């Protein structure tokens, strides 16, 4: 291995670290979006959206393991140190890449905020659990709560 190859490998390390999933928040046009994703790609695991005008909260979970079929319903359990909620979700097949996305529109209750404020989000579908660190989600969760939670609505 040459010295230039070693330098290239060292320079490539930060780029590969950036391909790991992380929480990203985007605001605009009456919406707050918080997604667990690979930056600058369409690779996402969980997407939380608050429509601040209607105070509608949407939870999307991308089933990358082929456990559901288009149009079916599945119970997905969201849990952390802050609590646990079972959410009935409908599976929808995406036209472009055949990905199955499970969606639901629950109220953004105090229970949801506690779960999303824990250390690790555990999402269970068909007895298979995905663990997602919540450390990078705190500010986004606070924005979602301000825009869509029942408590936020009561404060107005």
MARBA-3410 file (N, C-alpha, C, O; in Angstrom, 1 decimal):
156
0.8,-1.2,0.0,0.0,0.0,0.0,0.9,1.2,0.0,1.8,1.3,0.8 ~ 0.6,2.1,-0.9,1.4,3.3,-1.0,0.9,4.4,0.0,-0.2,4.3,0.5 ~ 1.8,5.4,0.2,1.4,6.5,1.1,0.2,7.2,0.6,-0.6,7.7,1.4 ~ 0.1,7.4,-0.7,-1.0,8.1,-1.3,-2.3,7.3,-1.1,-3.4,7.9,-0.9 ~ -2.2,6.0,-1.1,-3.4,5.2,-0.9,-3.9,5.3,0.6,-5.1,5.4,0.8
-3.0,5.4,1.5,-3.3,5.6,2.9,-4.0,6.9,3.1,-5.0,7.0,3.8 ~ -3.4,8.0,2.5,-4.0,9.3,2.6,-5.4,9.3,2.1,-6.4,9.9,2.7 ~ -5.6,8.7,0.9,-7.0,8.6,0.3,-8.0,7.9,1.2,-9.1,8.3,1.4 ~ -7.5,6.8,1.9,-8.4,6.1,2.8,-8.7,6.9,4.0,-9.9,6.9,4.5 ~ -7.8,7.7,4.5,-8.0,8.5,5.7,-9.0,9.6,5.3,-9.9,10.0,6.1
-8.8,10.2,4.1,-9.7,11.3,3.7,-11.1,10.7,3.4,-12.1,11.5,3.6 ~ -11.2,9.5,3.0,-12.5,8.9,2.7,-13.3,8.6,4.0,-14.5,8.5,3.9 ~ -12.7,8.4,5.1,-13.3,8.0,6.4,-14.4,8.9,6.8,-15.5,8.5,7.1 ~ -14.2,10.3,6.8,-15.3,11.1,7.2,-16.5,11.0,6.3,-17.7,11.1,6.7 ~ -16.3,10.9,5.0,-17.4,10.7,4.0,-18.2,9.5,4.3,-19.5,9.5,4.3
-17.6,8.4,4.6,-18.3,7.2,4.9,-19.1,7.3,6.2,-20.2,6.7,6.4 ~ -18.5,8.1,7.2,-19.3,8.3,8.4,-20.5,9.1,8.2,-21.5,8.9,8.9 ~ -20.5,10.0,7.2,-21.7,10.8,6.9,-22.8,10.0,6.2,-23.9,10.4,6.1 ~ -22.5,8.8,5.8,-23.5,7.9,5.1,-24.4,7.2,6.1,-25.3,6.5,5.8 ~ -24.0,7.3,7.4,-24.8,6.7,8.5,-26.1,7.5,8.7,-26.2,8.7,8.4
-27.2,6.8,9.1,-28.4,7.4,9.4,-28.3,8.4,10.5,-27.5,8.2,11.5 ~ -29.0,9.5,10.4,-29.1,10.5,11.5,-30.4,11.3,11.4,-31.1,11.2,10.4 ~ -30.7,12.0,12.5,-31.9,12.7,12.5,-31.7,14.0,11.7,-30.7,14.7,11.9 ~ -32.7,14.4,10.9,-32.6,15.7,10.2,-34.0,16.4,10.2,-35.0,15.7,10.1 ~ -34.0,17.6,10.5,-35.2,18.4,10.5,-35.3,19.4,9.4,-34.3,20.1,9.1
-36.4,19.5,8.8,-36.7,20.5,7.7,-38.0,21.2,8.0,-39.0,20.5,8.3 ~ -38.0,22.5,7.9,-39.2,23.3,8.1,-39.5,24.1,6.9,-38.6,24.4,6.1 ~ -40.8,24.3,6.6,-41.2,25.1,5.5,-42.6,24.9,5.1,-43.1,23.8,5.2 ~ -43.2,25.9,4.5,-44.6,25.8,4.0,-45.6,25.2,4.9,-46.4,24.3,4.5 ~ -45.5,25.6,6.2,-46.5,25.1,7.2,-46.3,23.7,7.6,-47.2,23.0,8.1
-45.0,23.2,7.4,-44.7,21.8,7.8,-43.4,21.7,8.6,-42.5,22.5,8.3 ~ -43.4,20.8,9.5,-42.1,20.5,10.2,-41.9,19.0,9.9,-42.8,18.2,10.2 ~ -40.7,18.7,9.4,-40.4,17.3,9.1,-39.2,16.9,9.9,-38.2,17.6,9.9 ~ -39.3,15.7,10.6,-38.2,15.1,11.3,-38.0,13.7,10.8,-38.9,12.9,10.9 ~ -36.8,13.4,10.2,-36.6,12.1,9.6,-35.3,11.5,10.1,-34.3,12.2,10.3
-35.3,10.2,10.2,-34.1,9.4,10.5,-33.7,8.9,9.2,-34.3,8.0,8.6 ~ -32.6,9.5,8.6,-32.2,9.2,7.3,-30.7,9.3,7.0,-29.9,9.8,7.9 ~ -30.3,8.8,5.8,-28.9,9.1,5.4,-29.0,10.4,4.7,-29.8,10.6,3.7 ~ -28.2,11.4,5.1,-28.2,12.7,4.5,-28.1,12.7,3.0,-27.3,12.0,2.4 ~ -28.8,13.6,2.4,-28.8,13.9,0.9,-29.1,12.6,0.1,-28.6,12.5,-1.0
-29.9,11.7,0.6,-30.3,10.6,-0.1,-31.8,10.4,0.2,-32.4,11.2,1.0 ~ -32.5,9.5,-0.4,-33.9,9.1,-0.1,-34.0,8.0,0.9,-35.0,7.5,1.1 ~ -32.8,7.6,1.4,-32.8,6.4,2.4,-33.3,6.9,3.7,-32.5,7.6,4.5 ~ -34.5,6.5,4.1,-35.1,6.9,5.4,-35.7,5.7,6.1,-36.0,4.7,5.4 ~ -35.7,5.8,7.4,-36.3,4.7,8.2,-37.6,5.2,8.8,-38.7,4.5,8.8
-37.6,6.4,9.4,-38.8,7.0,10.1,-38.9,8.4,9.6,-37.9,9.2,9.6 ~ -40.1,8.8,9.3,-40.4,10.2,9.0,-41.6,10.7,9.8,-42.7,10.1,9.8 ~ -41.4,11.8,10.6,-42.5,12.4,11.4,-42.7,13.8,10.8,-41.8,14.6,10.6 ~ -44.0,14.0,10.5,-44.4,15.3,9.9,-45.5,16.0,10.6,-46.5,15.3,11.0 ~ -45.3,17.2,10.9,-46.4,18.1,11.5,-46.8,19.1,10.5,-46.0,19.9,10.0
-48.1,19.1,10.2,-48.7,20.1,9.4,-49.2,21.2,10.4,-50.2,21.0,11.1 ~ -48.4,22.3,10.5,-48.7,23.3,11.5,-50.0,24.0,11.4,-50.5,24.6,12.3 ~ -50.5,24.0,10.1,-51.8,24.7,9.9,-53.0,23.9,10.5,-53.9,24.4,11.1 ~ -53.0,22.6,10.2,-54.1,21.7,10.6,-53.8,21.0,11.9,-54.6,20.4,12.5 ~ -52.5,21.1,12.4,-52.0,20.4,13.5,-52.1,18.9,13.3,-52.2,18.1,14.3
-52.0,18.4,12.1,-52.1,17.0,11.8,-50.6,16.4,11.9,-49.7,17.0,11.3 ~ -50.5,15.3,12.6,-49.2,14.7,12.8,-49.2,13.4,12.0,-50.2,12.6,12.1 ~ -48.2,13.1,11.2,-48.1,11.9,10.4,-46.9,11.1,10.8,-45.8,11.7,10.8 ~ -47.0,9.8,11.0,-45.9,9.0,11.3,-45.7,8.0,10.1,-46.7,7.4,9.7 ~ -44.5,7.9,9.5,-44.3,7.0,8.4,-43.1,6.2,8.8,-42.1,6.6,9.3
-43.2,4.9,8.6,-42.1,3.9,8.9,-41.9,3.1,7.6,-42.8,2.5,7.1 ~ -40.7,3.1,7.2,-40.3,2.5,5.9,-39.9,1.0,6.2,-39.0,0.8,7.0 ~ -40.7,0.1,5.6,-40.4,-1.4,5.9,-39.5,-1.9,4.8,-39.9,-2.3,3.7 ~ -38.2,-1.8,5.1,-37.2,-2.3,4.2,-36.9,-3.8,4.3,-36.0,-4.3,3.7 ~ -37.8,-4.5,5.0,-37.5,-5.9,5.2,-38.6,-6.8,4.7,-38.7,-8.0,5.0
-39.5,-6.2,3.9,-40.5,-7.0,3.2,-41.4,-7.8,4.1,-41.7,-8.9,3.9 ~ -41.9,-7.1,5.2,-42.8,-7.7,6.2,-44.3,-7.4,6.0,-45.1,-8.0,6.6 ~ -44.6,-6.5,5.1,-46.0,-6.1,4.9,-46.2,-6.0,3.4,-45.3,-6.0,2.5 ~ -47.5,-6.0,3.0,-47.9,-5.9,1.6,-48.8,-4.6,1.4,-49.4,-4.2,2.4 ~ -48.8,-4.1,0.2,-49.6,-2.9,-0.1,-51.0,-3.1,0.3,-51.7,-4.1,0.0
-51.5,-2.1,1.0,-52.9,-2.0,1.4,-53.3,-2.7,2.7,-54.4,-2.6,3.2 ~ -52.3,-3.5,3.3,-52.6,-4.2,4.5,-52.4,-3.3,5.7,-51.8,-2.2,5.6 ~ -53.0,-3.7,6.8,-52.8,-3.0,8.1,-51.8,-3.8,9.0,-51.9,-5.0,9.0 ~ -51.0,-3.1,9.7,-50.1,-3.7,10.6,-50.0,-2.9,11.9,-50.1,-1.7,11.9 ~ -49.8,-3.6,13.0,-49.6,-2.9,14.3,-48.1,-2.8,14.5,-47.3,-3.7,14.4
-47.7,-1.5,14.7,-46.3,-1.2,14.8,-46.2,-0.6,16.3,-46.9,0.3,16.6 ~ -45.2,-1.1,17.0,-45.0,-0.7,18.4,-43.8,0.3,18.4,-42.7,-0.1,18.0 ~ -44.1,1.5,19.0,-43.0,2.5,19.1,-42.8,2.5,20.7,-43.7,2.8,21.4 ~ -41.5,2.4,21.1,-41.2,2.4,22.5,-39.9,3.0,22.7,-39.0,3.0,21.9 ~ -39.7,3.5,24.0,-38.4,4.0,24.4,-38.5,4.0,25.9,-39.4,3.5,26.5
-37.5,4.6,26.6,-37.5,4.7,28.0,-38.7,5.6,28.5,-39.1,5.5,29.7 ~ -39.3,6.3,27.6,-40.4,7.2,28.0,-41.8,6.6,27.9,-42.7,7.2,28.3 ~ -41.8,5.4,27.4,-43.1,4.7,27.3,-43.2,3.8,26.0,-42.3,3.5,25.4 ~ -44.5,3.4,25.7,-44.7,2.5,24.6,-46.1,2.7,24.1,-47.1,2.9,24.8 ~ -46.2,2.8,22.7,-47.5,2.9,22.1,-47.6,1.9,20.9,-46.6,1.8,20.1
-48.7,1.2,20.8,-49.0,0.4,19.6,-49.8,1.2,18.6,-50.9,1.7,19.0 ~ -49.3,1.3,17.4,-50.0,2.2,16.4,-50.4,1.3,15.2,-49.6,0.8,14.5 ~ -51.7,1.3,14.9,-52.2,0.6,13.7,-51.8,1.5,12.5,-52.1,2.7,12.5 ~ -51.1,0.9,11.5,-50.6,1.6,10.4,-51.0,0.9,9.1,-51.1,-0.3,9.0 ~ -51.2,1.7,8.0,-51.6,1.1,6.7,-50.4,1.2,5.8,-49.6,2.1,5.7
-50.1,0.0,5.1,-49.0,-0.1,4.2,-49.4,0.4,2.9,-50.4,0.1,2.3 ~ -48.5,1.2,2.3,-48.6,1.8,1.0,-47.4,1.6,0.2,-46.3,1.9,0.6 ~ -47.5,1.0,-1.0,-46.4,0.7,-1.9,-46.1,2.0,-2.7,-47.0,2.6,-3.3 ~ -44.8,2.4,-2.7,-44.4,3.5,-3.5,-44.3,3.1,-5.0,-43.7,2.1,-5.3 ~ -44.7,3.9,-5.9,-44.7,3.6,-7.3,-43.3,3.6,-7.9,-43.0,2.7,-8.7
-42.4,4.5,-7.4,-41.1,4.6,-8.1,-40.2,3.4,-7.8,-39.5,2.9,-8.6 ~ -40.2,3.0,-6.5,-39.2,1.9,-6.2,-39.8,0.7,-5.4,-39.0,-0.1,-4.9 ~ -41.1,0.6,-5.4,-41.7,-0.5,-4.7,-41.5,-0.6,-3.2,-41.8,-1.7,-2.6 ~ -41.0,0.4,-2.6,-40.8,0.4,-1.2,-42.2,0.5,-0.5,-43.1,1.1,-1.0 ~ -42.3,-0.2,0.6,-43.5,-0.2,1.4,-43.3,0.8,2.6,-42.4,0.7,3.3
-44.2,1.7,2.7,-44.2,2.7,3.7,-45.5,2.5,4.6,-46.6,2.5,4.0 ~ -45.3,2.3,5.9,-46.5,2.3,6.8,-46.8,3.7,7.3,-45.8,4.4,7.7 ~ -48.0,4.1,7.2,-48.4,5.4,7.6,-49.6,5.4,8.6,-50.4,4.5,8.5 ~ -49.6,6.4,9.5,-50.7,6.7,10.4,-50.7,8.1,10.7,-49.7,8.8,10.6 ~ -51.9,8.6,11.2,-52.0,10.0,11.6,-52.6,10.0,13.0,-53.7,10.4,13.2
-51.7,9.7,14.0,-52.2,9.8,15.4,-52.1,11.2,15.9,-51.5,12.0,15.3 ~ -52.8,11.5,17.0,-52.6,12.8,17.6,-51.2,12.8,18.3,-50.7,11.7,18.8 ~ -50.5,13.9,18.2,-49.2,14.0,18.8,-49.5,14.3,20.3,-49.4,15.4,20.8 ~ -49.7,13.2,21.0,-50.1,13.2,22.5,-48.8,13.4,23.3,-47.7,13.2,22.9 ~ -49.0,13.7,24.6,-47.9,13.7,25.5,-47.1,12.4,25.6,-45.9,12.4,25.8
-47.8,11.3,25.4,-47.2,9.9,25.4,-46.2,9.8,24.2,-45.1,9.3,24.4 ~ -46.6,10.3,23.0,-45.7,10.4,21.9,-44.5,11.2,22.2,-43.3,10.8,21.9 ~ -44.7,12.4,22.8,-43.5,13.3,23.0,-42.6,12.6,24.0,-41.4,12.7,23.9 ~ -43.1,11.9,25.1,-42.3,11.2,26.0,-41.5,10.1,25.3,-40.3,9.9,25.6 ~ -42.1,9.3,24.4,-41.4,8.3,23.7,-40.3,8.8,22.9,-39.2,8.3,22.9
-40.6,9.9,22.1,-39.6,10.5,21.2,-38.5,11.3,22.0,-37.6,11.7,21.4 ~ -38.7,11.5,23.3,-37.7,12.2,24.1,-36.8,11.2,24.9,-36.0,11.7,25.7 ~ -37.0,9.9,24.6,-36.1,8.9,25.3,-34.7,8.9,24.7,-34.3,9.8,24.0 ~ -34.0,7.9,25.1,-32.6,7.7,24.6,-32.6,6.9,23.3,-31.8,7.2,22.4 ~ -33.4,5.8,23.2,-33.4,4.9,22.1,-34.9,4.6,21.7,-35.6,4.2,22.5
-35.2,4.9,20.5,-36.5,4.5,19.9,-36.5,3.1,19.4,-35.6,2.7,18.6 ~ -37.4,2.3,19.9,-37.5,0.9,19.4,-38.8,0.7,18.7,-39.8,1.0,19.2 ~ -38.6,0.3,17.4,-39.8,0.1,16.6,-39.9,-1.3,16.2,-39.0,-1.9,15.7 ~ -41.1,-1.9,16.6,-41.3,-3.3,16.4,-42.4,-3.6,15.4,-43.5,-3.1,15.6 ~ -42.1,-4.4,14.4,-43.1,-4.8,13.4,-42.9,-6.3,13.2,-41.7,-6.7,12.9
-43.9,-7.1,13.3,-43.8,-8.5,13.0,-42.7,-9.2,13.9,-41.9,-10.0,13.4 ~ -42.6,-8.8,15.1,-41.7,-9.4,16.1,-40.2,-9.1,15.7,-39.3,-9.7,16.2 ~ -40.0,-8.1,14.9,-38.6,-7.7,14.5,-38.5,-6.2,15.0,-39.3,-5.4,14.6 ~ -37.5,-5.9,15.8,-37.3,-4.6,16.4,-36.1,-3.9,15.8,-35.0,-4.5,15.7 ~ -36.3,-2.6,15.4,-35.2,-1.7,15.0,-35.0,-0.7,16.1,-35.9,-0.1,16.6
-33.7,-0.5,16.5,-33.4,0.4,17.5,-32.7,1.7,16.9,-31.8,1.5,16.1 ~ -33.2,2.8,17.2,-32.8,4.1,16.7,-32.4,5.1,17.8,-33.2,5.3,18.6 ~ -31.2,5.5,17.8,-30.8,6.5,18.8,-31.6,7.8,18.6,-31.8,8.3,17.5 ~ -32.0,8.4,19.8,-32.8,9.6,19.7,-32.0,10.9,20.1,-32.6,12.0,20.1 ~ -30.7,10.7,20.3,-29.9,11.9,20.8,-30.0,13.0,19.8,-30.1,14.2,20.2
-30.0,12.8,18.5,-30.0,13.9,17.5,-31.4,14.4,17.2,-31.5,15.3,16.3 ~ -32.4,13.9,17.9,-33.8,14.2,17.5,-34.4,15.3,18.5,-35.5,15.8,18.2 ~ -33.7,15.6,19.6,-34.4,16.4,20.6,-35.0,17.7,20.1,-36.1,18.0,20.5 ~ -34.2,18.5,19.4,-34.7,19.8,18.9,-35.9,19.7,18.0,-36.8,20.4,18.0 ~ -35.8,18.6,17.1,-36.9,18.4,16.2,-38.1,17.9,16.9,-39.2,18.3,16.5
-38.0,17.1,17.9,-39.1,16.7,18.7,-39.8,17.9,19.4,-41.0,18.0,19.4 ~ -39.0,18.8,19.9,-39.5,20.0,20.5,-40.3,20.8,19.5,-41.4,21.3,19.9 ~ -39.8,20.9,18.3,-40.5,21.7,17.3,-41.8,21.0,16.9,-42.8,21.6,16.7 ~ -41.8,19.7,16.8,-43.0,18.9,16.5,-44.1,19.1,17.6,-45.2,19.4,17.3 ~ -43.6,19.0,18.8,-44.5,19.2,19.9,-45.1,20.6,19.9,-46.3,20.8,20.2
-44.3,21.6,19.6,-44.8,23.0,19.6,-45.8,23.2,18.5,-46.8,23.9,18.6 ~ -45.6,22.5,17.4,-46.5,22.7,16.2,-47.7,21.8,16.2,-48.7,22.2,15.6 ~ -47.6,20.6,16.8,-48.7,19.7,16.6,-49.3,19.0,17.9,-50.4,18.4,17.8 ~ -48.7,19.2,19.0,-49.2,18.5,20.2,-50.5,19.1,20.7,-50.8,20.2,20.5 ~ -51.2,18.2,21.4,-52.4,18.7,22.0,-52.1,19.8,23.0,-52.9,20.8,23.1
-51.0,19.7,23.7,-50.6,20.7,24.7,-50.3,22.1,24.0,-50.7,23.1,24.5 ~ -49.7,22.0,22.8,-49.4,23.2,22.0,-50.7,23.8,21.5,-50.8,25.1,21.5 ~ -51.7,23.0,21.2,-53.0,23.5,20.8,-53.7,24.2,21.9,-54.4,25.2,21.8 ~ -53.6,23.6,23.1,-54.2,24.2,24.3,-53.6,25.5,24.7,-54.3,26.4,25.3 ~ -52.3,25.7,24.4,-51.6,26.9,24.8,-52.1,28.1,24.0,-51.8,29.3,24.4
-52.7,27.9,22.8,-53.0,29.0,21.9,-54.3,29.7,22.4,-54.7,30.7,21.8
END
